[in-house]
């Protein structure tokens, strides 16, 4: 399940934590829905992203 979301220029970037890589797709193909429980926090950490050269 992707754990980070961003949009720019009509393209959505999702960080797929289990796969350890980014997934990109047209924004028109993405649907965001509210979480069932708003008290649950995302466990994503930017520290887990690969570092650039």
mmCIF file of the N, C-alpha and C atoms, coordinates in Angstrom:
data_MODEL
# 
_entry.id   MODEL 
# 
loop_
_atom_site.group_PDB 
_atom_site.id 
_atom_site.type_symbol 
_atom_site.label_atom_id 
_atom_site.label_alt_id 
_atom_site.label_comp_id 
_atom_site.label_asym_id 
_atom_site.label_entity_id 
_atom_site.label_seq_id 
_atom_site.pdbx_PDB_ins_code 
_atom_site.Cartn_x 
_atom_site.Cartn_y 
_atom_site.Cartn_z 
_atom_site.occupancy 
_atom_site.B_iso_or_equiv 
_atom_site.pdbx_formal_charge 
_atom_site.auth_seq_id 
_atom_site.auth_comp_id 
_atom_site.auth_asym_id 
_atom_site.auth_atom_id 
_atom_site.pdbx_PDB_model_num 
ATOM 1   N N  . UNK A 1 1  ? 0.848   -1.170 0.000   1.00 0.00 ? 1  UNK A N  1 
ATOM 2   C CA . UNK A 1 1  ? 0.000   0.000  0.000   1.00 0.00 ? 1  UNK A CA 1 
ATOM 3   C C  . UNK A 1 1  ? 0.890   1.229  0.000   1.00 0.00 ? 1  UNK A C  1 
ATOM 4   N N  . UNK A 1 2  ? 0.703   2.145  -0.953  1.00 0.00 ? 2  UNK A N  1 
ATOM 5   C CA . UNK A 1 2  ? 1.509   3.367  -0.973  1.00 0.00 ? 2  UNK A CA 1 
ATOM 6   C C  . UNK A 1 2  ? 1.356   4.159  0.312   1.00 0.00 ? 2  UNK A C  1 
ATOM 7   N N  . UNK A 1 3  ? 2.452   4.796  0.716   1.00 0.00 ? 3  UNK A N  1 
ATOM 8   C CA . UNK A 1 3  ? 2.390   5.510  1.984   1.00 0.00 ? 3  UNK A CA 1 
ATOM 9   C C  . UNK A 1 3  ? 2.723   6.989  1.874   1.00 0.00 ? 3  UNK A C  1 
ATOM 10  N N  . UNK A 1 4  ? 2.994   7.478  0.690   1.00 0.00 ? 4  UNK A N  1 
ATOM 11  C CA . UNK A 1 4  ? 3.225   8.900  0.493   1.00 0.00 ? 4  UNK A CA 1 
ATOM 12  C C  . UNK A 1 4  ? 2.645   9.279  -0.857  1.00 0.00 ? 4  UNK A C  1 
ATOM 13  N N  . UNK A 1 5  ? 2.150   10.532 -0.962  1.00 0.00 ? 5  UNK A N  1 
ATOM 14  C CA . UNK A 1 5  ? 1.426   10.952 -2.149  1.00 0.00 ? 5  UNK A CA 1 
ATOM 15  C C  . UNK A 1 5  ? 1.832   12.356 -2.527  1.00 0.00 ? 5  UNK A C  1 
ATOM 16  N N  . UNK A 1 6  ? 2.055   12.602 -3.822  1.00 0.00 ? 6  UNK A N  1 
ATOM 17  C CA . UNK A 1 6  ? 2.342   13.945 -4.307  1.00 0.00 ? 6  UNK A CA 1 
ATOM 18  C C  . UNK A 1 6  ? 1.883   14.084 -5.745  1.00 0.00 ? 6  UNK A C  1 
ATOM 19  N N  . UNK A 1 7  ? 1.514   15.301 -6.151  1.00 0.00 ? 7  UNK A N  1 
ATOM 20  C CA . UNK A 1 7  ? 1.038   15.545 -7.516  1.00 0.00 ? 7  UNK A CA 1 
ATOM 21  C C  . UNK A 1 7  ? 1.734   16.763 -8.091  1.00 0.00 ? 7  UNK A C  1 
ATOM 22  N N  . UNK A 1 8  ? 2.141   16.661 -9.345  1.00 0.00 ? 8  UNK A N  1 
ATOM 23  C CA . UNK A 1 8  ? 2.738   17.786 -10.062 1.00 0.00 ? 8  UNK A CA 1 
ATOM 24  C C  . UNK A 1 8  ? 2.513   17.586 -11.550 1.00 0.00 ? 8  UNK A C  1 
ATOM 25  N N  . UNK A 1 9  ? 2.015   18.606 -12.202 1.00 0.00 ? 9  UNK A N  1 
ATOM 26  C CA . UNK A 1 9  ? 1.842   18.561 -13.650 1.00 0.00 ? 9  UNK A CA 1 
ATOM 27  C C  . UNK A 1 9  ? 0.934   17.448 -14.136 1.00 0.00 ? 9  UNK A C  1 
ATOM 28  N N  . UNK A 1 10 ? -0.036  17.050 -13.316 1.00 0.00 ? 10 UNK A N  1 
ATOM 29  C CA . UNK A 1 10 ? -0.969  16.013 -13.739 1.00 0.00 ? 10 UNK A CA 1 
ATOM 30  C C  . UNK A 1 10 ? -0.483  14.600 -13.507 1.00 0.00 ? 10 UNK A C  1 
ATOM 31  N N  . UNK A 1 11 ? 0.690   14.450 -12.904 1.00 0.00 ? 11 UNK A N  1 
ATOM 32  C CA . UNK A 1 11 ? 1.232   13.134 -12.581 1.00 0.00 ? 11 UNK A CA 1 
ATOM 33  C C  . UNK A 1 11 ? 1.298   12.962 -11.080 1.00 0.00 ? 11 UNK A C  1 
ATOM 34  N N  . UNK A 1 12 ? 0.849   11.823 -10.609 1.00 0.00 ? 12 UNK A N  1 
ATOM 35  C CA . UNK A 1 12 ? 0.871   11.505 -9.181  1.00 0.00 ? 12 UNK A CA 1 
ATOM 36  C C  . UNK A 1 12 ? 2.053   10.587 -8.903  1.00 0.00 ? 12 UNK A C  1 
ATOM 37  N N  . UNK A 1 13 ? 2.781   10.886 -7.840  1.00 0.00 ? 13 UNK A N  1 
ATOM 38  C CA . UNK A 1 13 ? 3.866   10.024 -7.381  1.00 0.00 ? 13 UNK A CA 1 
ATOM 39  C C  . UNK A 1 13 ? 3.472   9.426  -6.046  1.00 0.00 ? 13 UNK A C  1 
ATOM 40  N N  . UNK A 1 14 ? 3.523   8.124  -5.967  1.00 0.00 ? 14 UNK A N  1 
ATOM 41  C CA . UNK A 1 14 ? 3.184   7.397  -4.745  1.00 0.00 ? 14 UNK A CA 1 
ATOM 42  C C  . UNK A 1 14 ? 4.427   6.627  -4.302  1.00 0.00 ? 14 UNK A C  1 
ATOM 43  N N  . UNK A 1 15 ? 4.735   6.686  -3.021  1.00 0.00 ? 15 UNK A N  1 
ATOM 44  C CA . UNK A 1 15 ? 5.857   5.910  -2.505  1.00 0.00 ? 15 UNK A CA 1 
ATOM 45  C C  . UNK A 1 15 ? 5.310   4.586  -2.001  1.00 0.00 ? 15 UNK A C  1 
ATOM 46  N N  . UNK A 1 16 ? 5.761   3.502  -2.615  1.00 0.00 ? 16 UNK A N  1 
ATOM 47  C CA . UNK A 1 16 ? 5.327   2.164  -2.237  1.00 0.00 ? 16 UNK A CA 1 
ATOM 48  C C  . UNK A 1 16 ? 6.332   1.611  -1.241  1.00 0.00 ? 16 UNK A C  1 
ATOM 49  N N  . UNK A 1 17 ? 6.022   1.731  0.040   1.00 0.00 ? 17 UNK A N  1 
ATOM 50  C CA . UNK A 1 17 ? 6.936   1.333  1.118   1.00 0.00 ? 17 UNK A CA 1 
ATOM 51  C C  . UNK A 1 17 ? 7.365   -0.131 1.016   1.00 0.00 ? 17 UNK A C  1 
ATOM 52  N N  . UNK A 1 18 ? 6.440   -1.080 0.855   1.00 0.00 ? 18 UNK A N  1 
ATOM 53  C CA . UNK A 1 18 ? 6.873   -2.476 0.788   1.00 0.00 ? 18 UNK A CA 1 
ATOM 54  C C  . UNK A 1 18 ? 7.813   -2.767 -0.384  1.00 0.00 ? 18 UNK A C  1 
ATOM 55  N N  . UNK A 1 19 ? 7.565   -2.129 -1.531  1.00 0.00 ? 19 UNK A N  1 
ATOM 56  C CA . UNK A 1 19 ? 8.412   -2.353 -2.705  1.00 0.00 ? 19 UNK A CA 1 
ATOM 57  C C  . UNK A 1 19 ? 9.681   -1.516 -2.654  1.00 0.00 ? 19 UNK A C  1 
ATOM 58  N N  . UNK A 1 20 ? 9.671   -0.449 -1.845  1.00 0.00 ? 20 UNK A N  1 
ATOM 59  C CA . UNK A 1 20 ? 10.836  0.415  -1.734  1.00 0.00 ? 20 UNK A CA 1 
ATOM 60  C C  . UNK A 1 20 ? 11.105  1.238  -2.978  1.00 0.00 ? 20 UNK A C  1 
ATOM 61  N N  . UNK A 1 21 ? 10.046  1.607  -3.704  1.00 0.00 ? 21 UNK A N  1 
ATOM 62  C CA . UNK A 1 21 ? 10.232  2.405  -4.912  1.00 0.00 ? 21 UNK A CA 1 
ATOM 63  C C  . UNK A 1 21 ? 9.013   3.272  -5.178  1.00 0.00 ? 21 UNK A C  1 
ATOM 64  N N  . UNK A 1 22 ? 9.197   4.256  -6.045  1.00 0.00 ? 22 UNK A N  1 
ATOM 65  C CA . UNK A 1 22 ? 8.115   5.167  -6.403  1.00 0.00 ? 22 UNK A CA 1 
ATOM 66  C C  . UNK A 1 22 ? 7.293   4.590  -7.546  1.00 0.00 ? 22 UNK A C  1 
ATOM 67  N N  . UNK A 1 23 ? 6.022   4.925  -7.521  1.00 0.00 ? 23 UNK A N  1 
ATOM 68  C CA . UNK A 1 23 ? 5.092   4.544  -8.574  1.00 0.00 ? 23 UNK A CA 1 
ATOM 69  C C  . UNK A 1 23 ? 4.488   5.836  -9.093  1.00 0.00 ? 23 UNK A C  1 
ATOM 70  N N  . UNK A 1 24 ? 4.478   6.025  -10.422 1.00 0.00 ? 24 UNK A N  1 
ATOM 71  C CA . UNK A 1 24 ? 3.897   7.237  -10.990 1.00 0.00 ? 24 UNK A CA 1 
ATOM 72  C C  . UNK A 1 24 ? 2.773   6.873  -11.939 1.00 0.00 ? 24 UNK A C  1 
ATOM 73  N N  . UNK A 1 25 ? 1.716   7.696  -11.933 1.00 0.00 ? 25 UNK A N  1 
ATOM 74  C CA . UNK A 1 25 ? 0.574   7.472  -12.817 1.00 0.00 ? 25 UNK A CA 1 
ATOM 75  C C  . UNK A 1 25 ? -0.150  8.794  -13.034 1.00 0.00 ? 25 UNK A C  1 
ATOM 76  N N  . UNK A 1 26 ? -0.982  8.880  -14.085 1.00 0.00 ? 26 UNK A N  1 
ATOM 77  C CA . UNK A 1 26 ? -1.751  10.100 -14.312 1.00 0.00 ? 26 UNK A CA 1 
ATOM 78  C C  . UNK A 1 26 ? -2.678  10.377 -13.129 1.00 0.00 ? 26 UNK A C  1 
ATOM 79  N N  . UNK A 1 27 ? -2.752  11.641 -12.712 1.00 0.00 ? 27 UNK A N  1 
ATOM 80  C CA . UNK A 1 27 ? -3.570  12.022 -11.567 1.00 0.00 ? 27 UNK A CA 1 
ATOM 81  C C  . UNK A 1 27 ? -5.037  11.663 -11.768 1.00 0.00 ? 27 UNK A C  1 
ATOM 82  N N  . UNK A 1 28 ? -5.507  11.685 -12.998 1.00 0.00 ? 28 UNK A N  1 
ATOM 83  C CA . UNK A 1 28 ? -6.914  11.381 -13.267 1.00 0.00 ? 28 UNK A CA 1 
ATOM 84  C C  . UNK A 1 28 ? -7.263  9.920  -12.948 1.00 0.00 ? 28 UNK A C  1 
ATOM 85  N N  . UNK A 1 29 ? -6.257  9.074  -12.757 1.00 0.00 ? 29 UNK A N  1 
ATOM 86  C CA . UNK A 1 29 ? -6.505  7.669  -12.441 1.00 0.00 ? 29 UNK A CA 1 
ATOM 87  C C  . UNK A 1 29 ? -6.454  7.389  -10.939 1.00 0.00 ? 29 UNK A C  1 
ATOM 88  N N  . UNK A 1 30 ? -6.270  8.428  -10.118 1.00 0.00 ? 30 UNK A N  1 
ATOM 89  C CA . UNK A 1 30 ? -6.135  8.243  -8.675  1.00 0.00 ? 30 UNK A CA 1 
ATOM 90  C C  . UNK A 1 30 ? -7.372  8.785  -7.966  1.00 0.00 ? 30 UNK A C  1 
ATOM 91  N N  . UNK A 1 31 ? -7.848  8.038  -7.011  1.00 0.00 ? 31 UNK A N  1 
ATOM 92  C CA . UNK A 1 31 ? -8.995  8.467  -6.203  1.00 0.00 ? 31 UNK A CA 1 
ATOM 93  C C  . UNK A 1 31 ? -8.603  8.390  -4.732  1.00 0.00 ? 31 UNK A C  1 
ATOM 94  N N  . UNK A 1 32 ? -8.715  9.505  -4.037  1.00 0.00 ? 32 UNK A N  1 
ATOM 95  C CA . UNK A 1 32 ? -8.428  9.541  -2.609  1.00 0.00 ? 32 UNK A CA 1 
ATOM 96  C C  . UNK A 1 32 ? -9.743  9.461  -1.847  1.00 0.00 ? 32 UNK A C  1 
ATOM 97  N N  . UNK A 1 33 ? -9.764  8.641  -0.832  1.00 0.00 ? 33 UNK A N  1 
ATOM 98  C CA . UNK A 1 33 ? -10.954 8.519  0.011   1.00 0.00 ? 33 UNK A CA 1 
ATOM 99  C C  . UNK A 1 33 ? -10.531 8.694  1.464   1.00 0.00 ? 33 UNK A C  1 
ATOM 100 N N  . UNK A 1 34 ? -11.424 9.191  2.314   1.00 0.00 ? 34 UNK A N  1 
ATOM 101 C CA . UNK A 1 34 ? -11.077 9.378  3.722   1.00 0.00 ? 34 UNK A CA 1 
ATOM 102 C C  . UNK A 1 34 ? -10.764 8.045  4.413   1.00 0.00 ? 34 UNK A C  1 
ATOM 103 N N  . UNK A 1 35 ? -9.886  8.109  5.375   1.00 0.00 ? 35 UNK A N  1 
ATOM 104 C CA . UNK A 1 35 ? -9.585  6.935  6.185   1.00 0.00 ? 35 UNK A CA 1 
ATOM 105 C C  . UNK A 1 35 ? -10.790 6.588  7.044   1.00 0.00 ? 35 UNK A C  1 
ATOM 106 N N  . UNK A 1 36 ? -10.943 5.315  7.348   1.00 0.00 ? 36 UNK A N  1 
ATOM 107 C CA . UNK A 1 36 ? -12.057 4.878  8.185   1.00 0.00 ? 36 UNK A CA 1 
ATOM 108 C C  . UNK A 1 36 ? -11.950 5.461  9.591   1.00 0.00 ? 36 UNK A C  1 
ATOM 109 N N  . UNK A 1 37 ? -10.716 5.653  10.063  1.00 0.00 ? 37 UNK A N  1 
ATOM 110 C CA . UNK A 1 37 ? -10.493 6.174  11.407  1.00 0.00 ? 37 UNK A CA 1 
ATOM 111 C C  . UNK A 1 37 ? -9.451  7.281  11.325  1.00 0.00 ? 37 UNK A C  1 
ATOM 112 N N  . UNK A 1 38 ? -9.870  8.522  11.480  1.00 0.00 ? 38 UNK A N  1 
ATOM 113 C CA . UNK A 1 38 ? -8.967  9.655  11.355  1.00 0.00 ? 38 UNK A CA 1 
ATOM 114 C C  . UNK A 1 38 ? -7.920  9.750  12.447  1.00 0.00 ? 38 UNK A C  1 
ATOM 115 N N  . UNK A 1 39 ? -8.020  8.917  13.471  1.00 0.00 ? 39 UNK A N  1 
ATOM 116 C CA . UNK A 1 39 ? -7.027  8.936  14.551  1.00 0.00 ? 39 UNK A CA 1 
ATOM 117 C C  . UNK A 1 39 ? -5.793  8.104  14.223  1.00 0.00 ? 39 UNK A C  1 
ATOM 118 N N  . UNK A 1 40 ? -5.854  7.291  13.159  1.00 0.00 ? 40 UNK A N  1 
ATOM 119 C CA . UNK A 1 40 ? -4.721  6.454  12.772  1.00 0.00 ? 40 UNK A CA 1 
ATOM 120 C C  . UNK A 1 40 ? -3.713  7.315  12.040  1.00 0.00 ? 40 UNK A C  1 
ATOM 121 N N  . UNK A 1 41 ? -2.455  7.258  12.479  1.00 0.00 ? 41 UNK A N  1 
ATOM 122 C CA . UNK A 1 41 ? -1.406  8.071  11.871  1.00 0.00 ? 41 UNK A CA 1 
ATOM 123 C C  . UNK A 1 41 ? -0.635  7.267  10.835  1.00 0.00 ? 41 UNK A C  1 
ATOM 124 N N  . UNK A 1 42 ? -0.178  7.950  9.811   1.00 0.00 ? 42 UNK A N  1 
ATOM 125 C CA . UNK A 1 42 ? 0.666   7.346  8.790   1.00 0.00 ? 42 UNK A CA 1 
ATOM 126 C C  . UNK A 1 42 ? 2.025   7.019  9.404   1.00 0.00 ? 42 UNK A C  1 
ATOM 127 N N  . UNK A 1 43 ? 2.577   5.873  9.058   1.00 0.00 ? 43 UNK A N  1 
ATOM 128 C CA . UNK A 1 43 ? 3.871   5.460  9.605   1.00 0.00 ? 43 UNK A CA 1 
ATOM 129 C C  . UNK A 1 43 ? 5.026   5.793  8.670   1.00 0.00 ? 43 UNK A C  1 
ATOM 130 N N  . UNK A 1 44 ? 4.737   6.471  7.549   1.00 0.00 ? 44 UNK A N  1 
ATOM 131 C CA . UNK A 1 44 ? 5.785   6.803  6.581   1.00 0.00 ? 44 UNK A CA 1 
ATOM 132 C C  . UNK A 1 44 ? 6.828   7.738  7.186   1.00 0.00 ? 44 UNK A C  1 
ATOM 133 N N  . UNK A 1 45 ? 8.076   7.497  6.832   1.00 0.00 ? 45 UNK A N  1 
ATOM 134 C CA . UNK A 1 45 ? 9.172   8.369  7.261   1.00 0.00 ? 45 UNK A CA 1 
ATOM 135 C C  . UNK A 1 45 ? 10.046  8.668  6.046   1.00 0.00 ? 45 UNK A C  1 
ATOM 136 N N  . UNK A 1 46 ? 10.304  9.945  5.804   1.00 0.00 ? 46 UNK A N  1 
ATOM 137 C CA . UNK A 1 46 ? 11.182  10.319 4.692   1.00 0.00 ? 46 UNK A CA 1 
ATOM 138 C C  . UNK A 1 46 ? 12.588  9.769  4.887   1.00 0.00 ? 46 UNK A C  1 
ATOM 139 N N  . UNK A 1 47 ? 12.968  9.446  6.096   1.00 0.00 ? 47 UNK A N  1 
ATOM 140 C CA . UNK A 1 47 ? 14.278  8.859  6.348   1.00 0.00 ? 47 UNK A CA 1 
ATOM 141 C C  . UNK A 1 47 ? 14.420  7.492  5.694   1.00 0.00 ? 47 UNK A C  1 
ATOM 142 N N  . UNK A 1 48 ? 13.297  6.853  5.351   1.00 0.00 ? 48 UNK A N  1 
ATOM 143 C CA . UNK A 1 48 ? 13.349  5.529  4.734   1.00 0.00 ? 48 UNK A CA 1 
ATOM 144 C C  . UNK A 1 48 ? 13.612  5.601  3.222   1.00 0.00 ? 48 UNK A C  1 
ATOM 145 N N  . UNK A 1 49 ? 13.539  6.799  2.640   1.00 0.00 ? 49 UNK A N  1 
ATOM 146 C CA . UNK A 1 49 ? 13.774  6.941  1.191   1.00 0.00 ? 49 UNK A CA 1 
ATOM 147 C C  . UNK A 1 49 ? 15.240  6.760  0.859   1.00 0.00 ? 49 UNK A C  1 
ATOM 148 N N  . UNK A 1 50 ? 15.533  6.178  -0.319  1.00 0.00 ? 50 UNK A N  1 
ATOM 149 C CA . UNK A 1 50 ? 16.934  6.056  -0.738  1.00 0.00 ? 50 UNK A CA 1 
ATOM 150 C C  . UNK A 1 50 ? 17.568  7.425  -0.909  1.00 0.00 ? 50 UNK A C  1 
ATOM 151 N N  . UNK A 1 51 ? 18.797  7.542  -0.564  1.00 0.00 ? 51 UNK A N  1 
ATOM 152 C CA . UNK A 1 51 ? 19.532  8.810  -0.689  1.00 0.00 ? 51 UNK A CA 1 
ATOM 153 C C  . UNK A 1 51 ? 20.127  8.926  -2.086  1.00 0.00 ? 51 UNK A C  1 
ATOM 154 N N  . UNK A 1 52 ? 20.076  10.148 -2.653  1.00 0.00 ? 52 UNK A N  1 
ATOM 155 C CA . UNK A 1 52 ? 20.664  10.396 -3.967  1.00 0.00 ? 52 UNK A CA 1 
ATOM 156 C C  . UNK A 1 52 ? 22.185  10.419 -3.893  1.00 0.00 ? 52 UNK A C  1 
ATOM 157 N N  . UNK A 1 53 ? 22.793  10.310 -5.044  1.00 0.00 ? 53 UNK A N  1 
ATOM 158 C CA . UNK A 1 53 ? 24.275  10.317 -5.105  1.00 0.00 ? 53 UNK A CA 1 
ATOM 159 C C  . UNK A 1 53 ? 24.830  11.684 -4.879  1.00 0.00 ? 53 UNK A C  1 
# 
